[in-house]
Each structure stands twice: as C-alpha cells, then as structure tokens.
C-alpha cells in the first residue's frame, strides 16, 4: 500500500490518475479539492498496488482543515510506502494531462483550434462530427480518431470512452447521447451558444456522476497564457482572407458551412 502526500496543489490527484490510467480523483486548479482520502487499486501481473490520494498538508485554518490534514498524516501509518509530492507537473513533462481521452465536437472555426490545443497538451483526441467530410483536416490538426454521428452508430461504439468532451457547436444537440460517451465522473463542457435551450435527462448525469458545464472567454492573463502556448507549439488558425466586397458571398458560404475555417476581412480593401 502507498500514500501520496504533499502540500495543496502539488498535483497528487494528477499523479494518481496517471498511475491508475483513468480519472479516479477530481483535479482542479483550486487547493483542497481532495477533502478525504481517495483509494485506487492498480492491478499488475506481479500483484496489486493500493494507493491513497490525500488532502494537501498545510497549516489548518479551521476545523475542517484540521480533519483533512489529520486524515493525510494518519495515512502514513497505514501504508508501506509514502510518496511526497512537491510539484508533480514536472514529472509529467510540464503539463497537467489528466484528460487523456478527449472528445471534440466538430472542427469548425473554434473547433479546429481546440483540437490542436488538446493534442499539444497530450490528449488522445477524437473528433465527433456529423459527417467525415473534414476527417483529413481533423487528423492533420492532431485528432487520432474521427467519427460521423449522423447515423447514431458511433454513440454505441464510443459509450463510456471519454474523460471529457468539448462542445464547440452553437446548435442544439442530443446531449443524452453525448453524455453516454463519458466515463464515470467525466465532463461535457460547452463553449458554443445555441439559440434555443438545450434539453437532457438528469438521469444521464446522476447515474455515473457525470458533469455538464460551460466555459467562457478568460481574462487577459489567460489569453496571454493561451497565446504563449500556441506560439510554443506552432498552433495557428486556418483562415480565408477576403476583400470587403466579398462579404455578401462569404456570408452565404458561411450559412452552408463552406469555409475553412474562418473568414478574415482584409481591411486594406476598404
């Protein structure tokens, strides 16, 4: 038996997920996400390893903190090995790569950049699109798999596969079908804005502790972090430059999804 101990936000849960090979511990940039010890079992040909992920050890500020720290310290007396975590992301190559299996809805104007970002972060990216018309581009952007969802058979094959799905589609989707492709405690994160309310069954989330959430545009520090990451990994947007006189034709093409992948107006033609 082993215990992972260390200060808050050292990356203990990230390391546990990596060792086990699936997401068993919640990961967050906020300290003290782990409130109690989390047990994980790793099966190997030569035997079985039992690991504890523990709350961060720090100077407690109130009674709950005291209980959390006490839980972590007491684990040391119950195990054969203790791993003291200082900064786990150094061991993982500088990135937090928890969501190793990621589904990405569409490779449009936003989606084609998202696929590149996820692949550069080390995720195994699968693109889910209505058709296979953009598969070659999707794989060029870093996707390792590409599925057409129009006939519904892909949902059966992908059931329980993803740690996280990023939804970049600004249209209403059959959310229950997509939620079913998540692993237990997996998350579907929407960044697209449909014009009509989405609908789903609460049971799709409750049954296996799944998460439905959204994400907005970040502030200046997050923008700069993203731009620095893109510069370091050569990530760019594929665009079509048009003149001001081509706007009407470009809009008609946009309605038909006939653009790869953003129109950029050359203001010199104004």
LOGULO-674656 format. One line per 2 residues: number of its first residue (from 1); for each residue y, x, z of N, C-alpha, C. Coordinates in steps of 0.2 Angstrom, whole numbers, plus 2048, in hexadecimal, padded with zeros to 3 digits. Layout:
NUM = Y,X,Z,Y,X,Z,Y,X,Z  ...
***
This chain:
1 = 7FA,804,800,800,800,800,806,804,800  80B,802,7FD,812,806,7FC,818,801,7FD
3 = 81D,804,7FF,823,801,801,829,804,7FD  82D,800,7FA,833,803,7F7,839,801,7FB
5 = 83C,807,7FE,842,806,802,848,80A,800  84E,808,802,854,80B,800,85A,807,801
7 = 860,80A,7FF,866,806,800,866,800,7FC  86B,7FB,7FD,86C,7F6,7F8,86E,7F8,7F1
9 = 86C,7F5,7EC,86D,7F6,7E5,86B,7FD,7E3  866,800,7E6,863,806,7E3,85F,805,7DD
11 = 85C,7FF,7DC,858,7FD,7D7,851,7FD,7D8  84F,7FB,7DF,848,7FA,7E1,845,7F5,7DD
13 = 848,7EF,7DC,845,7E9,7D9,843,7EB,7D2  848,7EF,7CF,847,7F1,7C8,841,7F6,7C7
15 = 840,7FA,7CC,83B,7FF,7CC,834,7FB,7CD  834,7F6,7D1,82E,7F2,7D2,82C,7EE,7CC
17 = 831,7EB,7C9,82F,7E8,7C3,82C,7EC,7BD  82F,7F2,7BD,82D,7F7,7B8,826,7F9,7BA
19 = 824,7FB,7C0,81D,7FD,7C2,818,7F7,7C0  81A,7F1,7C2,815,7EC,7C2,814,7EA,7BA
21 = 81A,7EA,7B6,81A,7E8,7AF,81C,7E1,7AE  81E,7DE,7B3,821,7D7,7B2,826,7D6,7B7
23 = 82A,7D1,7B6,830,7CF,7BB,82D,7CB,7C1  82C,7CF,7C7,82A,7CC,7CD,830,7CB,7D2
25 = 835,7D0,7D1,83A,7D0,7D6,841,7CE,7D2  845,7CB,7D5,84C,7C9,7D2,850,7CF,7D2
27 = 854,7D0,7CC,858,7D6,7CC,85F,7D3,7CB  864,7D6,7CE,86B,7D4,7CD,86F,7DA,7CF
29 = 875,7DA,7CC,87A,7DF,7CE,87D,7DE,7D5  87C,7D9,7D8,87E,7D7,7DF,87A,7DA,7E4
31 = 87C,7DD,7E9,878,7E0,7EF,874,7DA,7F2  86F,7DC,7F5,86B,7D8,7FA,868,7D2,7F6
33 = 866,7D2,7F0,863,7CD,7EC,85C,7CC,7EF  858,7D1,7F1,852,7D1,7F5,853,7CF,7FC
35 = 851,7C9,7FE,853,7C7,805,84C,7C8,80A  846,7C8,807,840,7C9,80A,83C,7CE,806
37 = 837,7D1,80A,832,7D5,806,82F,7D1,800  82E,7D4,7FB,82B,7D1,7F5,824,7D6,7F4
39 = 81F,7D2,7F3,818,7D6,7F3,816,7D6,7EB  814,7DB,7E9,811,7DC,7E2,80B,7E0,7E2
41 = 806,7DD,7DE,800,7E1,7DD,7FF,7E4,7D6  7FD,7EA,7D6,7FC,7EE,7D0,7F5,7EF,7CF
43 = 7F1,7ED,7CA,7EA,7EE,7C9,7E9,7F4,7C5  7E6,7F9,7C7,7E4,7FF,7C3,7DD,800,7C2
45 = 7DA,804,7BD,7D3,805,7BD,7D0,808,7C3  7D4,80C,7C7,7D1,80F,7CD,7D2,80B,7D3
47 = 7D5,806,7D3,7D7,802,7D9,7DD,7FD,7D8  7DF,7FC,7DE,7E5,7F7,7DE,7EB,7FA,7E3
49 = 7F1,7F9,7E0,7F7,7FB,7E4,7FB,7F5,7E6  7FC,7F5,7ED,800,7EF,7EF,807,7F2,7F1
51 = 80C,7EF,7EE,813,7F2,7EF,818,7ED,7F2  81C,7EF,7F7,821,7EB,7FA,828,7ED,7F7
53 = 82C,7E8,7F4,833,7E9,7F3,837,7E6,7F9  83B,7EA,7FC,83F,7E8,802,846,7E7,801
55 = 849,7E4,806,851,7E3,806,854,7EA,807  85A,7EB,804,85D,7F2,805,85F,7F3,80C
57 = 85E,7F9,80E,85F,7FC,815,867,7FE,815  86A,7FB,81A,871,7FC,81B,873,7FA,822
59 = 87A,7FB,823,87C,7FA,82A,87D,7F2,82A  879,7EE,82E,87A,7E7,82E,880,7E4,831
61 = 883,7DF,82D,889,7DC,82F,888,7D6,833  883,7D2,832,881,7CC,836,87A,7CB,837
63 = 878,7C6,83A,871,7C5,83C,86C,7C5,836  86E,7C2,830,869,7C2,82B,868,7C9,828
65 = 86E,7CD,828,86D,7D4,826,868,7D8,82A  869,7D6,831,864,7DA,836,85D,7D8,834
67 = 85C,7D2,833,855,7D0,831,852,7D3,82B  857,7D4,826,855,7D7,820,853,7DE,820
69 = 858,7E1,824,856,7E9,825,850,7EA,829  84F,7E5,82E,849,7E6,833,843,7E5,82F
71 = 843,7E0,82A,83D,7DF,826,83C,7E5,821  841,7E9,81F,840,7EF,81B,83D,7F5,81F
73 = 840,7F6,825,83E,7FB,829,837,7FA,82C  835,7F4,82D,82E,7F3,830,829,7F4,82B
75 = 82B,7F3,824,826,7F4,81F,823,7FB,81F  827,800,822,825,807,821,81F,808,826
77 = 81E,804,82B,819,805,82F,812,801,82D  813,7FE,827,80D,7FA,825,80A,7FD,81E
79 = 80D,802,81C,80B,805,815,808,80C,816  805,80E,810,803,815,810,808,81A,80D
81 = 80C,817,809,811,81B,805,818,817,805  81D,81B,806,824,818,806,828,81C,800
83 = 82B,818,7FB,82F,81B,7F6,836,81A,7F8  83A,81F,7F9,841,81E,7FB,846,81E,7F5
85 = 849,818,7F3,84D,818,7EC,854,81A,7EE  856,81F,7EA,85D,820,7EA,861,81D,7E4
87 = 85F,81E,7DE,862,81B,7D8,85D,81B,7D3  859,815,7D3,854,814,7CE,855,815,7C7
89 = 85B,812,7C5,85D,812,7BE,85C,819,7BB  85D,81E,7BF,85C,825,7BC,855,826,7BA
91 = 850,824,7BE,849,824,7BC,848,820,7B5  84C,81B,7B4,84A,817,7AE,84E,819,7A8
93 = 851,81F,7A8,855,821,7A2,85C,81E,7A2  85F,81C,7A8,866,81B,7A8,867,813,7A6
95 = 862,80F,7A5,863,808,7A4,85F,804,7A8  861,7FE,7AA,85D,7F9,7AE,859,7F5,7A9
97 = 853,7F6,7A8,84F,7F3,7A2,84A,7EE,7A5  84C,7EA,7A9,848,7E5,7AC,845,7E0,7A7
99 = 849,7DD,7A3,847,7D8,79E,844,7DB,798  83E,7DE,799,83B,7E2,793,839,7DD,78E
101 = 837,7D7,78F,835,7D3,789,83B,7CD,789  83F,7CE,783,845,7C9,783,844,7C5,77C
103 = 846,7BF,77D,846,7BB,777,84D,7BA,775  84F,7BA,76F,856,7B9,76C,856,7B4,767
105 = 85A,7AE,768,85B,7A9,764,860,7AA,75E  85D,7AB,758,861,7AC,752,864,7B3,752
107 = 866,7B5,74B,869,7BB,74A,870,7BA,746  874,7B6,749,87A,7B4,745,880,7B9,747
109 = 886,7B6,747,88C,7BB,748,88B,7BE,74F  88A,7BA,754,889,7BD,75B,882,7C0,75C
111 = 87D,7BC,75A,876,7BE,75B,874,7C5,758  877,7C7,752,874,7CD,74F,877,7D3,753
113 = 87C,7D2,757,87F,7D8,75B,87B,7D8,762  879,7D2,764,875,7D1,76A,86E,7D4,769
115 = 86B,7D4,764,865,7D7,763,865,7DE,763  86A,7E1,760,86B,7E8,760,86C,7EB,767
117 = 870,7E7,76B,872,7E9,772,86B,7E9,776  867,7E3,776,861,7E3,77A,85C,7E8,778
119 = 85C,7EA,771,857,7EF,76F,859,7F6,772  860,7F7,772,862,7FE,774,861,7FE,77C
121 = 861,7F9,77F,860,7F9,786,858,7FA,788  854,7FA,783,84D,7FB,784,849,7F5,784
123 = 84C,7EF,783,848,7E9,783,843,7E8,77D  83E,7E5,77E,839,7E3,778,83C,7DC,775
125 = 83F,7DC,770,843,7D6,76E,83F,7D2,768  83F,7CC,76A,83C,7C7,765,842,7C2,763
127 = 843,7C1,75C,848,7BD,75A,844,7B6,758  847,7B1,75B,845,7AA,759,84A,7A7,755
129 = 848,7A5,74E,84D,7A2,74A,84A,79C,746  84E,798,743,84B,792,740,846,794,73A
131 = 848,79A,736,844,79C,731,844,7A3,731  840,7A6,72D,83F,7AE,72C,843,7B1,727
133 = 849,7AD,725,84D,7B0,720,851,7B6,722  852,7B7,728,855,7BD,72B,851,7C2,72E
135 = 84A,7C2,72D,846,7C6,731,847,7CD,730  848,7CF,729,849,7D6,728,84F,7D9,72B
137 = 854,7D5,72B,85A,7D7,72F,859,7D8,737  856,7D3,739,854,7D3,740,850,7D9,743
139 = 84B,7DB,73F,847,7E1,740,84C,7E7,740  850,7E7,73B,855,7ED,73A,859,7ED,740
141 = 85B,7E8,743,860,7E8,749,85C,7EA,74F  855,7EA,74F,851,7EC,755,84C,7E7,757
143 = 84B,7E2,754,846,7DD,756,83F,7E0,755  83A,7DF,75A,834,7E1,758,82F,7DB,756
145 = 832,7D5,756,82E,7CF,754,833,7CA,752  831,7C5,74D,836,7C0,74B,832,7BA,749
147 = 834,7B4,74C,830,7AE,74B,835,7A9,749  832,7A4,744,835,79E,742,833,799,746
149 = 838,795,749,837,78F,74E,836,788,74A  838,788,744,839,781,741,832,77D,741
151 = 82C,780,741,826,77C,741,823,77B,748  826,77E,74D,824,77E,754,81E,782,756
153 = 81A,785,751,814,788,753,816,78F,757  81C,791,756,81E,798,759,81E,797,761
155 = 820,791,763,821,78F,76A,81A,790,76E  815,78E,76B,80E,78E,76E,80C,795,76E
157 = 80D,799,769,80B,7A0,769,80F,7A4,76E  815,7A3,76F,81A,7A6,774,81A,7A4,77B
159 = 816,79F,77D,817,79C,783,816,7A1,789  81B,7A1,78D,81A,7A6,793,81C,7AD,791
161 = 81F,7AE,78C,81F,7B5,78A,826,7B9,78C  82B,7B6,78D,832,7B9,78E,834,7BA,795
163 = 837,7BF,797,83B,7C0,79D,841,7BD,79D  844,7BD,797,84B,7BA,796,84C,7B8,78E
165 = 84F,7B2,78D,851,7B0,787,859,7B0,786  85C,7B3,781,863,7B2,780,864,7AE,77B
167 = 868,7A8,77C,869,7A3,777,870,7A4,774  871,7A6,76E,877,7A7,76B,879,7A1,767
169 = 875,79B,767,876,796,762,87B,791,765  880,78F,761,885,78A,763,883,783,760
171 = 87C,781,761,87A,77B,75F,875,779,764  873,772,765,86E,770,769,867,772,767
173 = 863,774,76C,85D,776,76B,858,772,76F  851,772,76D,84C,76F,772,84B,774,778
175 = 84F,774,77D,84F,779,782,848,779,786  845,774,786,83E,774,78A,839,778,786
177 = 839,778,780,835,77D,77C,836,784,77D  83D,786,77D,83F,78D,77E,83D,78F,785
179 = 83F,78B,78A,83D,78C,791,836,78E,792  832,78A,78F,82A,78B,78F,828,792,78D
181 = 82C,796,789,82B,79C,787,82C,7A2,78C  830,7A0,792,831,7A4,797,82C,7A6,79C
183 = 82C,7AC,79F,827,7AD,7A4,829,7AA,7AA  825,7AA,7B0,828,7A7,7B6,82E,7AB,7B8
185 = 833,7A8,7BB,839,7AA,7BD,83D,7AD,7B7  83B,7AC,7B1,83F,7AE,7AB,846,7AA,7AA
187 = 84A,7AC,7A6,851,7A9,7A6,852,7A8,79E  855,7A2,79D,858,7A0,796,860,7A0,797
189 = 863,7A5,794,86A,7A6,795,86E,7A4,78E  872,79F,78F,876,79C,789,87D,79F,789
191 = 87E,7A2,783,885,7A4,781,888,7A1,77C  885,79C,778,887,798,773,88A,791,777
193 = 88E,78E,773,891,788,776,890,782,771  88B,77E,772,88A,778,76E,88F,773,76F
195 = 891,76F,76A,896,769,76B,893,764,76F  88D,762,76F,88A,75D,773,886,760,779
197 = 885,75C,77F,882,75E,785,87A,760,783  878,765,786,871,766,785,86D,762,78A
199 = 866,761,788,862,75D,78D,85B,761,78E  858,760,794,852,764,795,84F,760,79B
201 = 849,761,79C,845,75E,7A2,845,763,7A8  847,761,7AE,848,765,7B4,841,768,7B5
203 = 83B,765,7B4,835,767,7B5,833,76E,7B1  837,76F,7AB,836,775,7A7,838,77B,7AB
205 = 83D,77A,7B0,840,780,7B4,83C,780,7BA  83B,77A,7BD,838,77A,7C4,831,77D,7C4
207 = 82D,77B,7BF,826,77D,7BF,824,784,7C0  828,789,7BD,827,790,7BE,82D,794,7C0
209 = 831,791,7C4,837,794,7C6,83C,797,7C1  83D,794,7BC,841,796,7B6,848,795,7B7
211 = 84C,798,7B3,853,798,7B4,857,797,7AD  85C,792,7AE,860,790,7A8,867,792,7AA
213 = 86A,797,7A6,871,799,7A8,875,79A,7A2  87B,79C,7A3,880,79E,79E,884,7A4,79F
215 = 887,7A7,79A,88B,7AD,79B,891,7AC,797  897,7AE,79A,89D,7AE,796,89F,7B5,794
217 = 8A5,7B5,791,8A8,7BC,78F,8AA,7BF,795  8A9,7C6,796,8AB,7C9,79C,8B2,7CC,79C
219 = 8B4,7CF,7A1,8BB,7D1,7A1,8BC,7D8,79E  8C1,7DB,79F,8C3,7E2,79B,8BE,7E7,79D
221 = 8BC,7E8,7A3,8B7,7ED,7A5,8B0,7EC,7A2  8AE,7E6,7A1,8A8,7E5,79E,8A8,7E6,797
223 = 8AE,7E4,794,8AF,7E5,78D,8AE,7EC,78B  8B2,7F0,78F,8B2,7F8,78E,8AB,7FB,78F
225 = 8A7,7F8,794,8A0,7FB,795,89C,7F9,78F  89D,7F3,78C,899,7F1,786,89B,7F5,780
227 = 8A1,7F6,77F,8A4,7FA,779,8A1,802,77A  8A1,804,780,89F,80B,781,898,80C,77F
229 = 894,806,781,88D,806,780,88B,806,779  88F,801,775,88E,801,76E,890,807,76A
231 = 895,80B,76D,897,811,769,891,816,76A  88E,816,770,889,81B,772,883,81A,76E
233 = 882,814,76C,87B,812,769,87C,810,762  882,811,75F,883,80F,758,883,808,756
235 = 885,804,75B,884,7FC,75A,88A,7FA,757  88A,7F6,751,890,7F4,74D,88E,7ED,74B
237 = 893,7E9,749,892,7E2,746,892,7E3,73F  88D,7DF,73B,88D,7DF,734,892,7DA,732
239 = 897,7DB,72E,89C,7D7,72C,89D,7D6,724  8A0,7D1,722,8A3,7D0,71B,8AA,7D0,71B
241 = 8AE,7D5,718,8B5,7D5,718,8B7,7D0,712  8BC,7CB,714,8BE,7C7,70F,8C6,7C7,70E
243 = 8C9,7C5,709,8D0,7C5,708,8D2,7BE,70B  8D9,7BD,70C,8DB,7B7,70F,8DA,7B1,70A
245 = 8DA,7B3,704,8D9,7AD,6FF,8D2,7AB,6FE  8CD,7AE,702,8C6,7AC,702,8C4,7A8,708
247 = 8C9,7A6,70C,8C7,7A3,712,8C4,79C,711  8C6,798,70C,8C3,792,70B,8BC,792,709
249 = 8BB,797,704,8B4,798,702,8AF,79B,708  8B2,79F,70C,8AF,7A2,711,8AD,79D,716
251 = 8B1,798,717,8B0,792,71C,8AA,78E,719  8AA,78D,713,8A4,789,710,89E,78D,711
253 = 89E,793,710,898,797,711,896,797,718  89B,797,71D,899,797,724,896,791,726
255 = 897,78B,723,894,785,724,88D,785,722  88B,789,71D,884,78A,71B,881,790,71E
257 = 884,793,723,881,799,726,880,79F,721  884,79F,71C,883,7A4,717,888,7AA,718
259 = 887,7AD,71D,88B,7B3,71F,887,7B8,723  888,7BE,721,885,7C4,725,88A,7C9,727
261 = 88C,7C9,72E,88A,7C3,732,891,7C1,735  896,7C4,733,89D,7C1,735,8A2,7C2,72F
263 = 8A6,7BD,72E,8AC,7BE,72A,8B2,7C2,72D  8B4,7C7,72A,8BA,7CA,72D,8C0,7CA,727
265 = 8C6,7C7,729,8CB,7C6,725,8CF,7CD,724  8D0,7CF,71E,8D4,7D5,71D,8DB,7D3,71D
267 = 8DF,7D4,722,8E6,7D2,723,8EB,7D5,71E  8E8,7DB,71B,8EC,7DE,716,8ED,7DA,710
269 = 8E9,7D4,70F,8E9,7D0,709,8EE,7CA,70A  8F1,7CA,710,8F5,7C4,712,8FB,7C4,70E
***
